[in-house]
Amino acid sequence: MIDNALTQVYLDWQEKLDNNEWYFSNAFDSIVKDMDPEQAFAYIPNVVQMLLQLEGEFLIWETMYFLLQVYEIANTTEIHPELSNNWEALTQRISEYPDVYKTPFQELKKDLRLPK
């Protein structure tokens, strides 16, 4: 199950983005602002599940960078079991979006010390 705060980010996002070009950055920052590394690591499944559900390159791009942000807060290169269990499905999904695959996805692989 995906955290309600994360689900809310995607409701009426186009209108919110029209009113504030930093909408996603601000929304994601508000989710993680008080997280310690352990909480951030525990939050990773929410982001992974959201990535598997989202449609459209823009939303997946923004959410991939959010996953990188959560991993940075978690301060680890340990691959969360949820990410590991869904790696193949996530890779398949991300590969449908060449720009996402080329940039944030490769950053994630590099940060987690995975082969290119």
DRENBA-861470 format. One record per residue: residue number from 1; chain; x, y, z of N, C-alpha, C, O, CB in turn. Coordinates in nm, 4 decimals, always signed. Glycine has a CB too. Example, Ala and Ser with C-alpha at 12.3 -4.5 7.8 and 13.67 -1.06 7.14 Angstrom:
BEGIN
{1, 'A', {+1.3190, -0.5690, +0.7800}, {+1.2300, -0.4500, +0.7800}, {+1.3200, -0.3300, +0.7800}, {+1.4236, -0.3319, +0.8465}, {+1.1308, -0.4473, +0.9046}},
{2, 'A', {+1.2850, -0.2250, +0.7080}, {+1.3670, -0.1060, +0.7140}, {+1.2900, +0.0030, +0.7870}, {+1.3409, +0.1138, +0.8039}, {+1.4084, -0.0598, +0.5725}},
This chain:
BEGIN
{1, 'A', {+0.0837, -0.1194, +0.0000}, {+0.0000, +0.0000, +0.0000}, {+0.0881, +0.1256, +0.0000}, {+0.1884, +0.1331, +0.0710}, {-0.0952, -0.0001, +0.1225}},
{2, 'A', {+0.0491, +0.2209, -0.0789}, {+0.1281, +0.3437, -0.0922}, {+0.0804, +0.4476, +0.0098}, {-0.0393, +0.4658, +0.0316}, {+0.1179, +0.4005, -0.2368}},
{3, 'A', {+0.1759, +0.5134, +0.0700}, {+0.1499, +0.6191, +0.1673}, {+0.0554, +0.7248, +0.1093}, {+0.0704, +0.7668, -0.0054}, {+0.2819, +0.6845, +0.2116}},
{4, 'A', {-0.0408, +0.7663, +0.1892}, {-0.1406, +0.8638, +0.1453}, {-0.0781, +0.9969, +0.1037}, {-0.1228, +1.0587, +0.0070}, {-0.2415, +0.8874, +0.2560}},
{5, 'A', {+0.0239, +1.0409, +0.1752}, {+0.0881, +1.1690, +0.1411}, {+0.1468, +1.1634, -0.0001}, {+0.1402, +1.2610, -0.0749}, {+0.1994, +1.2037, +0.2439}},
{6, 'A', {+0.2038, +1.0491, -0.0356}, {+0.2600, +1.0358, -0.1698}, {+0.1493, +1.0299, -0.2746}, {+0.1615, +1.0903, -0.3811}, {+0.3483, +0.9106, -0.1789}},
{7, 'A', {+0.0437, +0.9590, -0.2457}, {-0.0700, +0.9510, -0.3379}, {-0.1271, +1.0899, -0.3650}, {-0.1623, +1.1221, -0.4785}, {-0.1797, +0.8586, -0.2810}},
{8, 'A', {-0.1361, +1.1708, -0.2618}, {-0.1920, +1.3058, -0.2740}, {-0.1110, +1.3939, -0.3693}, {-0.1662, +1.4828, -0.4340}, {-0.1989, +1.3717, -0.1369}},
{9, 'A', {+0.0183, +1.3694, -0.3776}, {+0.1053, +1.4501, -0.4644}, {+0.0558, +1.4473, -0.6089}, {+0.0691, +1.5460, -0.6813}, {+0.2508, +1.3992, -0.4574}},
{10, 'A', {-0.0012, +1.3345, -0.6507}, {-0.0380, +1.3162, -0.7907}, {-0.1812, +1.3573, -0.8235}, {-0.2212, +1.3543, -0.9398}, {-0.0185, +1.1736, -0.8285}},
{11, 'A', {-0.2580, +1.3955, -0.7229}, {-0.3953, +1.4407, -0.7473}, {-0.3930, +1.5836, -0.8005}, {-0.3348, +1.6724, -0.7381}, {-0.4809, +1.4319, -0.6174}},
{12, 'A', {-0.4553, +1.6057, -0.9141}, {-0.4614, +1.7382, -0.9768}, {-0.3234, +1.8009, -0.9944}, {-0.3077, +1.9223, -0.9816}, {-0.5488, +1.8307, -0.8941}},
{13, 'A', {-0.2243, +1.7182, -1.0236}, {-0.0876, +1.7690, -1.0300}, {-0.0661, +1.8712, -1.1409}, {+0.0151, +1.9624, -1.1256}, {+0.0074, +1.6551, -1.0487}},
{14, 'A', {-0.1381, +1.8572, -1.2531}, {-0.1158, +1.9527, -1.3627}, {-0.1524, +2.0938, -1.3208}, {-0.0784, +2.1887, -1.3466}, {-0.1966, +1.9128, -1.4863}},
{15, 'A', {-0.2678, +2.1067, -1.2556}, {-0.3119, +2.2387, -1.2098}, {-0.2153, +2.2946, -1.1058}, {-0.1812, +2.4128, -1.1093}, {-0.4541, +2.2309, -1.1513}},
{16, 'A', {-0.1717, +2.2097, -1.0139}, {-0.0784, +2.2539, -0.9099}, {+0.0554, +2.2957, -0.9715}, {+0.1181, +2.3918, -0.9270}, {-0.0564, +2.1417, -0.8058}},
{17, 'A', {+0.0975, +2.2226, -1.0737}, {+0.2228, +2.2551, -1.1405}, {+0.2106, +2.3856, -1.2196}, {+0.3055, +2.4637, -1.2260}, {+0.2648, +2.1406, -1.2332}},
{18, 'A', {+0.0927, +2.4090, -1.2801}, {+0.0691, +2.5350, -1.3516}, {+0.0812, +2.6546, -1.2575}, {+0.1274, +2.7615, -1.2975}, {-0.0699, +2.5341, -1.4177}},
{19, 'A', {+0.0398, +2.6359, -1.1330}, {+0.0432, +2.7437, -1.0346}, {+0.1785, +2.7581, -0.9655}, {+0.2084, +2.8622, -0.9071}, {-0.0633, +2.7210, -0.9314}},
{20, 'A', {+0.2604, +2.6523, -0.9724}, {+0.3887, +2.6537, -0.9020}, {+0.4845, +2.5590, -0.9738}, {+0.4711, +2.4370, -0.9645}, {+0.3714, +2.6128, -0.7516}},
{21, 'A', {+0.5802, +2.6155, -1.0447}, {+0.6717, +2.5308, -1.1218}, {+0.7557, +2.4386, -1.0329}, {+0.8135, +2.3416, -1.0820}, {+0.7635, +2.6176, -1.2059}},
{22, 'A', {+0.7629, +2.4678, -0.9041}, {+0.8393, +2.3858, -0.8098}, {+0.7494, +2.2904, -0.7323}, {+0.7886, +2.2376, -0.6282}, {+0.9160, +2.4747, -0.7126}},
{23, 'A', {+0.6281, +2.2685, -0.7839}, {+0.5297, +2.1877, -0.7124}, {+0.5848, +2.0523, -0.6673}, {+0.5759, +2.0182, -0.5494}, {+0.4088, +2.1663, -0.7997}},
{24, 'A', {+0.6413, +1.9753, -0.7598}, {+0.6877, +1.8408, -0.7223}, {+0.8017, +1.8474, -0.6215}, {+0.8034, +1.7721, -0.5241}, {+0.7329, +1.7632, -0.8467}},
{25, 'A', {+0.8948, +1.9356, -0.6442}, {+1.0067, +1.9504, -0.5515}, {+0.9568, +1.9837, -0.4113}, {+0.9996, +1.9226, -0.3134}, {+1.1032, +2.0591, -0.6006}},
{26, 'A', {+0.8664, +2.0804, -0.4022}, {+0.8121, +2.1203, -0.2722}, {+0.7309, +2.0071, -0.2077}, {+0.7428, +1.9818, -0.0878}, {+0.7244, +2.2453, -0.2879}},
{27, 'A', {+0.6486, +1.9397, -0.2884}, {+0.5642, +1.8320, -0.2358}, {+0.6511, +1.7175, -0.1832}, {+0.6264, +1.6656, -0.0743}, {+0.4673, +1.7803, -0.3452}},
{28, 'A', {+0.7511, +1.6790, -0.2593}, {+0.8382, +1.5697, -0.2155}, {+0.9198, +1.6112, -0.0934}, {+0.9383, +1.5319, -0.0010}, {+0.9320, +1.5264, -0.3297}},
{29, 'A', {+0.9685, +1.7354, -0.0926}, {+1.0434, +1.7842, +0.0239}, {+0.9585, +1.7789, +0.1499}, {+1.0087, +1.7455, +0.2572}, {+1.0925, +1.9273, +0.0001}},
{30, 'A', {+0.8300, +1.8117, +0.1378}, {+0.7438, +1.8109, +0.2565}, {+0.7239, +1.6692, +0.3101}, {+0.7029, +1.6512, +0.4301}, {+0.6079, +1.8739, +0.2238}},
{31, 'A', {+0.7300, +1.5694, +0.2234}, {+0.7156, +1.4306, +0.2685}, {+0.8385, +1.3867, +0.3481}, {+0.8251, +1.3190, +0.4500}, {+0.6939, +1.3365, +0.1479}},
{32, 'A', {+0.9559, +1.4241, +0.3030}, {+1.0794, +1.3721, +0.3641}, {+1.1443, +1.4656, +0.4655}, {+1.2464, +1.4308, +0.5246}, {+1.1785, +1.3419, +0.2570}},
{33, 'A', {+1.0871, +1.5829, +0.4864}, {+1.1573, +1.6862, +0.5649}, {+1.1993, +1.6417, +0.7048}, {+1.3033, +1.6854, +0.7539}, {+1.0699, +1.8071, +0.5774}},
{34, 'A', {+1.1214, +1.5563, +0.7696}, {+1.1557, +1.5147, +0.9060}, {+1.2050, +1.3709, +0.9154}, {+1.2154, +1.3153, +1.0248}, {+1.0365, +1.5316, +0.9952}},
{35, 'A', {+1.2352, +1.3109, +0.8011}, {+1.2773, +1.1704, +0.8023}, {+1.4229, +1.1559, +0.8430}, {+1.5097, +1.2333, +0.8025}, {+1.2557, +1.1074, +0.6652}},
{36, 'A', {+1.4467, +1.0532, +0.9252}, {+1.5839, +1.0143, +0.9531}, {+1.6193, +0.9015, +0.8549}, {+1.5317, +0.8532, +0.7832}, {+1.6020, +0.9690, +1.1042}},
{37, 'A', {+1.7454, +0.8592, +0.8508}, {+1.7840, +0.7575, +0.7532}, {+1.7007, +0.6293, +0.7606}, {+1.6656, +0.5729, +0.6569}, {+1.9283, +0.7234, +0.7720}},
{38, 'A', {+1.6694, +0.5836, +0.8788}, {+1.5908, +0.4609, +0.8937}, {+1.4497, +0.4777, +0.8375}, {+1.3978, +0.3883, +0.7706}, {+1.5837, +0.4201, +1.0413}},
{39, 'A', {+1.3891, +0.5911, +0.8644}, {+1.2541, +0.6181, +0.8126}, {+1.2568, +0.6296, +0.6597}, {+1.1667, +0.5811, +0.5913}, {+1.1966, +0.7485, +0.8753}},
{40, 'A', {+1.3602, +0.6937, +0.6080}, {+1.3722, +0.7086, +0.4631}, {+1.3861, +0.5711, +0.3972}, {+1.3223, +0.5443, +0.2954}, {+1.4935, +0.7986, +0.4272}},
{41, 'A', {+1.4687, +0.4846, +0.4548}, {+1.4854, +0.3511, +0.3980}, {+1.3519, +0.2757, +0.4006}, {+1.3178, +0.2053, +0.3055}, {+1.5940, +0.2720, +0.4756}},
{42, 'A', {+1.2784, +0.2909, +0.5079}, {+1.1484, +0.2239, +0.5202}, {+1.0454, +0.2812, +0.4227}, {+0.9458, +0.2155, +0.3924}, {+1.0963, +0.2361, +0.6635}},
{43, 'A', {+1.0684, +0.4021, +0.3739}, {+0.9746, +0.4680, +0.2828}, {+0.9943, +0.4260, +0.1365}, {+0.9059, +0.4471, +0.0535}, {+0.9892, +0.6184, +0.2948}},
{44, 'A', {+1.1071, +0.3683, +0.1061}, {+1.1400, +0.3309, -0.0316}, {+1.0304, +0.2486, -0.0993}, {+1.0000, +0.2751, -0.2156}, {+1.2691, +0.2534, -0.0335}},
{45, 'A', {+0.9694, +0.1495, -0.0325}, {+0.8637, +0.0721, -0.1003}, {+0.7497, +0.1578, -0.1544}, {+0.6931, +0.1257, -0.2589}, {+0.8070, -0.0301, -0.0053}},
{46, 'A', {+0.7152, +0.2655, -0.0856}, {+0.6104, +0.3557, -0.1332}, {+0.6456, +0.4122, -0.2700}, {+0.5620, +0.4159, -0.3603}, {+0.5881, +0.4697, -0.0333}},
{47, 'A', {+0.7692, +0.4556, -0.2840}, {+0.8125, +0.5189, -0.4080}, {+0.8235, +0.4141, -0.5193}, {+0.7864, +0.4405, -0.6337}, {+0.9481, +0.5914, -0.3878}},
{48, 'A', {+0.8737, +0.2968, -0.4859}, {+0.8847, +0.1894, -0.5851}, {+0.7469, +0.1514, -0.6379}, {+0.7279, +0.1375, -0.7587}, {+0.9543, +0.0660, -0.5243}},
{49, 'A', {+0.6515, +0.1346, -0.5478}, {+0.5164, +0.0974, -0.5904}, {+0.4527, +0.2077, -0.6753}, {+0.3815, +0.1790, -0.7715}, {+0.4283, +0.0677, -0.4679}},
{50, 'A', {+0.4784, +0.3326, -0.6398}, {+0.4248, +0.4439, -0.7184}, {+0.4850, +0.4430, -0.8585}, {+0.4141, +0.4647, -0.9568}, {+0.4530, +0.5789, -0.6485}},
{51, 'A', {+0.6139, +0.4183, -0.8677}, {+0.6798, +0.4134, -0.9990}, {+0.6204, +0.3043, -1.0877}, {+0.6127, +0.3196, -1.2096}, {+0.8304, +0.3902, -0.9821}},
{52, 'A', {+0.5795, +0.1961, -1.0266}, {+0.5215, +0.0858, -1.1037}, {+0.3793, +0.1171, -1.1508}, {+0.3287, +0.0537, -1.2434}, {+0.5210, -0.0417, -1.0200}},
{53, 'A', {+0.3157, +0.2145, -1.0869}, {+0.1776, +0.2491, -1.1215}, {+0.1651, +0.3697, -1.2136}, {+0.0686, +0.3798, -1.2895}, {+0.1003, +0.2753, -0.9968}},
{54, 'A', {+0.2604, +0.4602, -1.2080}, {+0.2501, +0.5855, -1.2820}, {+0.2543, +0.5652, -1.4327}, {+0.3144, +0.4702, -1.4830}, {+0.3606, +0.6786, -1.2407}},
{55, 'A', {+0.1900, +0.6555, -1.5022}, {+0.1935, +0.6608, -1.6483}, {+0.2536, +0.7945, -1.6884}, {+0.2265, +0.8969, -1.6257}, {+0.0504, +0.6419, -1.7105}},
{56, 'A', {+0.3338, +0.7933, -1.7911}, {+0.3855, +0.9184, -1.8464}, {+0.5265, +0.9491, -1.8013}, {+0.5614, +0.9358, -1.6839}, {+0.2958, +1.0319, -1.8085}},
{57, 'A', {+0.6065, +0.9906, -1.8979}, {+0.7475, +1.0141, -1.8721}, {+0.7725, +1.1240, -1.7687}, {+0.8608, +1.1103, -1.6841}, {+0.8163, +1.0492, -2.0001}},
{58, 'A', {+0.6965, +1.2312, -1.7750}, {+0.7201, +1.3423, -1.6820}, {+0.7032, +1.2979, -1.5368}, {+0.7886, +1.3262, -1.4528}, {+0.6246, +1.4586, -1.7126}},
{59, 'A', {+0.5936, +1.2287, -1.5074}, {+0.5678, +1.1853, -1.3693}, {+0.6714, +1.0828, -1.3232}, {+0.7165, +1.0863, -1.2086}, {+0.4264, +1.1256, -1.3574}},
{60, 'A', {+0.7082, +0.9933, -1.4116}, {+0.8077, +0.8922, -1.3751}, {+0.9438, +0.9574, -1.3541}, {+1.0177, +0.9199, -1.2631}, {+0.8168, +0.7827, -1.4838}},
{61, 'A', {+0.9765, +1.0547, -1.4381}, {+1.1020, +1.1303, -1.4225}, {+1.1070, +1.1955, -1.2837}, {+1.2041, +1.1784, -1.2100}, {+1.1153, +1.2389, -1.5341}},
{62, 'A', {+1.0028, +1.2695, -1.2493}, {+0.9984, +1.3388, -1.1198}, {+1.0084, +1.2393, -1.0038}, {+1.0767, +1.2648, -0.9046}, {+0.8685, +1.4213, -1.1074}},
{63, 'A', {+0.9404, +1.1275, -1.0175}, {+0.9360, +1.0292, -0.9092}, {+1.0675, +0.9531, -0.8979}, {+1.1062, +0.9138, -0.7878}, {+0.8208, +0.9313, -0.9310}},
{64, 'A', {+1.1362, +0.9316, -1.0083}, {+1.2698, +0.8700, -1.0016}, {+1.3649, +0.9595, -0.9227}, {+1.4441, +0.9114, -0.8416}, {+1.3261, +0.8442, -1.1443}},
{65, 'A', {+1.3562, +1.0896, -0.9473}, {+1.4414, +1.1801, -0.8706}, {+1.4011, +1.1827, -0.7234}, {+1.4857, +1.2031, -0.6364}, {+1.4352, +1.3212, -0.9291}},
{66, 'A', {+1.2739, +1.1625, -0.6956}, {+1.2313, +1.1518, -0.5559}, {+1.2907, +1.0267, -0.4919}, {+1.3343, +1.0308, -0.3768}, {+1.0771, +1.1492, -0.5460}},
{67, 'A', {+1.2927, +0.9161, -0.5651}, {+1.3543, +0.7940, -0.5124}, {+1.5019, +0.8184, -0.4816}, {+1.5524, +0.7725, -0.3792}, {+1.3390, +0.6772, -0.6129}},
{68, 'A', {+1.5703, +0.8896, -0.5690}, {+1.7102, +0.9242, -0.5426}, {+1.7227, +1.0096, -0.4162}, {+1.8152, +0.9914, -0.3371}, {+1.7708, +0.9987, -0.6630}},
{69, 'A', {+1.6302, +1.1015, -0.3982}, {+1.6301, +1.1874, -0.2791}, {+1.6091, +1.1037, -0.1527}, {+1.6779, +1.1240, -0.0527}, {+1.5200, +1.2960, -0.2902}},
{70, 'A', {+1.5153, +1.0109, -0.1572}, {+1.4877, +0.9253, -0.0412}, {+1.6100, +0.8396, -0.0098}, {+1.6467, +0.8234, +0.1066}, {+1.3635, +0.8352, -0.0670}},
{71, 'A', {+1.6727, +0.7850, -0.1130}, {+1.7942, +0.7058, -0.0913}, {+1.9063, +0.7911, -0.0315}, {+1.9832, +0.7439, +0.0523}, {+1.8409, +0.6429, -0.2233}},
{72, 'A', {+1.9148, +0.9160, -0.0750}, {+2.0182, +1.0047, -0.0197}, {+1.9956, +1.0260, +0.1293}, {+2.0908, +1.0254, +0.2073}, {+2.0190, +1.1404, -0.0933}},
{73, 'A', {+1.8716, +1.0447, +0.1685}, {+1.8394, +1.0624, +0.3105}, {+1.8664, +0.9326, +0.3866}, {+1.9155, +0.9351, +0.4995}, {+1.6913, +1.1061, +0.3285}},
{74, 'A', {+1.8343, +0.8200, +0.3243}, {+1.8580, +0.6898, +0.3882}, {+2.0079, +0.6653, +0.4081}, {+2.0481, +0.5863, +0.4935}, {+1.7965, +0.5760, +0.3033}},
{75, 'A', {+2.0896, +0.7342, +0.3282}, {+2.2345, +0.7305, +0.3442}, {+2.2885, +0.5873, +0.3365}, {+2.3677, +0.5442, +0.4204}, {+2.2741, +0.7944, +0.4771}},
{76, 'A', {+2.2437, +0.5155, +0.2342}, {+2.2882, +0.3774, +0.2182}, {+2.2926, +0.3412, +0.0703}, {+2.2254, +0.4028, -0.0125}, {+2.1954, +0.2806, +0.2950}},
{77, 'A', {+2.3719, +0.2415, +0.0392}, {+2.3706, +0.1838, -0.0947}, {+2.3019, +0.0470, -0.0913}, {+2.2984, -0.0243, -0.1916}, {+2.5150, +0.1714, -0.1506}},
{78, 'A', {+2.2476, +0.0115, +0.0250}, {+2.1759, -0.1154, +0.0375}, {+2.0499, -0.1113, -0.0488}, {+1.9730, -0.0153, -0.0444}, {+2.1398, -0.1445, +0.1861}},
{79, 'A', {+2.0309, -0.2148, -0.1252}, {+1.9120, -0.2215, -0.2098}, {+1.7963, -0.2722, -0.1233}, {+1.8003, -0.3833, -0.0703}, {+1.9354, -0.3149, -0.3352}},
{80, 'A', {+1.6951, -0.1896, -0.1107}, {+1.5780, -0.2270, -0.0307}, {+1.5164, -0.3535, -0.0903}, {+1.5093, -0.3656, -0.2126}, {+1.4729, -0.1106, -0.0258}},
{81, 'A', {+1.4715, -0.4482, -0.0069}, {+1.4105, -0.5710, -0.0591}, {+1.2954, -0.5449, -0.1570}, {+1.2779, -0.6190, -0.2537}, {+1.3601, -0.6552, +0.0560}},
{82, 'A', {+1.2177, -0.4404, -0.1319}, {+1.1070, -0.4068, -0.2224}, {+1.1600, -0.3672, -0.3611}, {+1.1022, -0.4033, -0.4636}, {+1.0217, -0.2918, -0.1629}},
{83, 'A', {+1.2687, -0.2940, -0.3618}, {+1.3306, -0.2555, -0.4884}, {+1.3908, -0.3782, -0.5566}, {+1.3767, -0.3962, -0.6775}, {+1.4389, -0.1476, -0.4656}},
{84, 'A', {+1.4562, -0.4601, -0.4797}, {+1.5154, -0.5821, -0.5336}, {+1.4089, -0.6740, -0.5936}, {+1.4267, -0.7268, -0.7033}, {+1.5928, -0.6559, -0.4245}},
{85, 'A', {+1.2992, -0.6927, -0.5219}, {+1.1908, -0.7807, -0.5679}, {+1.1238, -0.7281, -0.6944}, {+1.0712, -0.8057, -0.7742}, {+1.0865, -0.7971, -0.4580}},
{86, 'A', {+1.1257, -0.5969, -0.7123}, {+1.0587, -0.5349, -0.8269}, {+1.1558, -0.4816, -0.9312}, {+1.1151, -0.4115, -1.0238}, {+0.9701, -0.4230, -0.7798}},
{87, 'A', {+1.2839, -0.5141, -0.9168}, {+1.3859, -0.4565, -1.0045}, {+1.3577, -0.4840, -1.1512}, {+1.3650, -0.3936, -1.2344}, {+1.5224, -0.5105, -0.9680}},
{88, 'A', {+1.3255, -0.6091, -1.1831}, {+1.3021, -0.6452, -1.3229}, {+1.1820, -0.5695, -1.3799}, {+1.1890, -0.5156, -1.4903}, {+1.2799, -0.7967, -1.3359}},
{89, 'A', {+1.0722, -0.5655, -1.3045}, {+0.9517, -0.4948, -1.3501}, {+0.9800, -0.3451, -1.3634}, {+0.9360, -0.2811, -1.4589}, {+0.8336, -0.5187, -1.2520}},
{90, 'A', {+1.0528, -0.2908, -1.2682}, {+1.0847, -0.1476, -1.2724}, {+1.1759, -0.1163, -1.3916}, {+1.1545, -0.0179, -1.4623}, {+1.1522, -0.1032, -1.1401}},
{91, 'A', {+1.2753, -0.1987, -1.4128}, {+1.3653, -0.1784, -1.5265}, {+1.2873, -0.1833, -1.6574}, {+1.3085, -0.1009, -1.7464}, {+1.4775, -0.2844, -1.5269}},
{92, 'A', {+1.1977, -0.2796, -1.6682}, {+1.1156, -0.2924, -1.7883}, {+1.0314, -0.1660, -1.8089}, {+1.0233, -0.1126, -1.9195}, {+1.0246, -0.4171, -1.7787}},
{93, 'A', {+0.9700, -0.1203, -1.7020}, {+0.8831, -0.0022, -1.7086}, {+0.9624, +0.1220, -1.7469}, {+0.9226, +0.1974, -1.8356}, {+0.8125, +0.0202, -1.5741}},
{94, 'A', {+1.0739, +0.1422, -1.6799}, {+1.1568, +0.2608, -1.7030}, {+1.2137, +0.2595, -1.8446}, {+1.2297, +0.3649, -1.9061}, {+1.2711, +0.2682, -1.5997}},
{95, 'A', {+1.2440, +0.1418, -1.8959}, {+1.3039, +0.1338, -2.0301}, {+1.2077, +0.1816, -2.1386}, {+1.2498, +0.2076, -2.2513}, {+1.3475, -0.0097, -2.0598}},
{96, 'A', {+1.0796, +0.1932, -2.1058}, {+0.9815, +0.2468, -2.2004}, {+0.9986, +0.3983, -2.2185}, {+0.9443, +0.4569, -2.3122}, {+0.8385, +0.2153, -2.1524}},
{97, 'A', {+1.0735, +0.4597, -2.1293}, {+1.0943, +0.6046, -2.1310}, {+1.2441, +0.6315, -2.1422}, {+1.3137, +0.6383, -2.0409}, {+1.0344, +0.6725, -2.0028}},
{98, 'A', {+1.2941, +0.6467, -2.2654}, {+1.4392, +0.6564, -2.2873}, {+1.5094, +0.7647, -2.2052}, {+1.6195, +0.7412, -2.1553}, {+1.4651, +0.6817, -2.4318}},
{99, 'A', {+1.4493, +0.8814, -2.1901}, {+1.5157, +0.9875, -2.1136}, {+1.5274, +0.9508, -1.9661}, {+1.6297, +0.9769, -1.9028}, {+1.4396, +1.1196, -2.1284}},
{100, 'A', {+1.4234, +0.8911, -1.9126}, {+1.4273, +0.8495, -1.7714}, {+1.5306, +0.7389, -1.7539}, {+1.6074, +0.7383, -1.6577}, {+1.2868, +0.8011, -1.7232}},
{101, 'A', {+1.5313, +0.6456, -1.8484}, {+1.6251, +0.5335, -1.8408}, {+1.7693, +0.5825, -1.8483}, {+1.8573, +0.5315, -1.7789}, {+1.5978, +0.4328, -1.9536}},
{102, 'A', {+1.7920, +0.6820, -1.9333}, {+1.9269, +0.7323, -1.9580}, {+1.9796, +0.8170, -1.8422}, {+2.0999, +0.8169, -1.8163}, {+1.9290, +0.8137, -2.0860}},
{103, 'A', {+1.8930, +0.8884, -1.7728}, {+1.9431, +0.9829, -1.6729}, {+1.9134, +0.9394, -1.5291}, {+2.0026, +0.8837, -1.4652}, {+1.8830, +1.1194, -1.6975}},
{104, 'A', {+1.7917, +0.9618, -1.4739}, {+1.7759, +0.9288, -1.3320}, {+1.7915, +0.7798, -1.3011}, {+1.8409, +0.7440, -1.1942}, {+1.6413, +0.9750, -1.2848}},
{105, 'A', {+1.7502, +0.6930, -1.3931}, {+1.7628, +0.5495, -1.3660}, {+1.9096, +0.5082, -1.3592}, {+1.9481, +0.4269, -1.2751}, {+1.6899, +0.4676, -1.4741}},
{106, 'A', {+1.9906, +0.5642, -1.4474}, {+2.1347, +0.5338, -1.4437}, {+2.1991, +0.5923, -1.3179}, {+2.2919, +0.5335, -1.2623}, {+2.2053, +0.5892, -1.5701}},
{107, 'A', {+2.1498, +0.7083, -1.2731}, {+2.1997, +0.7656, -1.1475}, {+2.1686, +0.6733, -1.0313}, {+2.2523, +0.6529, -0.9434}, {+2.1384, +0.9047, -1.1225}},
{108, 'A', {+2.0480, +0.6171, -1.0308}, {+2.0095, +0.5236, -0.9248}, {+2.1017, +0.4015, -0.9269}, {+2.1511, +0.3588, -0.8226}, {+1.8612, +0.4799, -0.9411}},
{109, 'A', {+2.1244, +0.3465, -1.0441}, {+2.2118, +0.2295, -1.0554}, {+2.3527, +0.2624, -1.0057}, {+2.4158, +0.1825, -0.9366}, {+2.2170, +0.1797, -1.2015}},
{110, 'A', {+2.4005, +0.3809, -1.0421}, {+2.5342, +0.4230, -0.9978}, {+2.5376, +0.4397, -0.8457}, {+2.6305, +0.3933, -0.7796}, {+2.5752, +0.5555, -1.0670}},
{111, 'A', {+2.4353, +0.5064, -0.7909}, {+2.4303, +0.5284, -0.6455}, {+2.4234, +0.3970, -0.5679}, {+2.4767, +0.3859, -0.4575}, {+2.3100, +0.6156, -0.6096}},
{112, 'A', {+2.3579, +0.2991, -0.6264}, {+2.3430, +0.1686, -0.5594}, {+2.4551, +0.0722, -0.5993}, {+2.4556, -0.0446, -0.5605}, {+2.2059, +0.1063, -0.5932}},
{113, 'A', {+2.5483, +0.1235, -0.6766}, {+2.6647, +0.0454, -0.7210}, {+2.6244, -0.0798, -0.7979}, {+2.6802, -0.1878, -0.7788}, {+2.7500, +0.0061, -0.6015}},
{114, 'A', {+2.5256, -0.0618, -0.8856}, {+2.4809, -0.1715, -0.9710}, {+2.5508, -0.1610, -1.1056}, {+2.5876, -0.0511, -1.1472}, {+2.3264, -0.1695, -0.9887}},
{115, 'A', {+2.5698, -0.2727, -1.1745}, {+2.6338, -0.2644, -1.3055}, {+2.5482, -0.1876, -1.4047}, {+2.4253, -0.1922, -1.3980}, {+2.6626, -0.4036, -1.3591}},
{116, 'A', {+2.6125, -0.1171, -1.4964}, {+2.5382, -0.0356, -1.5936}, {+2.4640, -0.1168, -1.6920}, {+2.3972, -0.0618, -1.7795}, {+2.6289, +0.0552, -1.6660}},
